[in-house]
């Protein structure tokens, strides 16, 4: 993912983070990172 640090203003970054948080229901557990278990085995 490209860096957006210089393309988004602080209020735009805050709004983006707030929006992304709405996409994950609070009662749902986070996704498991399958790549970690593949490396550890």
RADA-V521497 format. One record per pair of residues at least 12 apart in sequence whose ideal C-beta (glycine too) atoms are under 10 Angstrom apart, sorted by the first residue. I is the first residue (numbers start at 1). J is the second residue. D is the distance in Angstrom with one decimal. If there is no record, write none. Layout:
i = <I & I>
j = <J & J>
d = <D & D>
This chain:
i = <4>
j = <16>
d = <8.2>
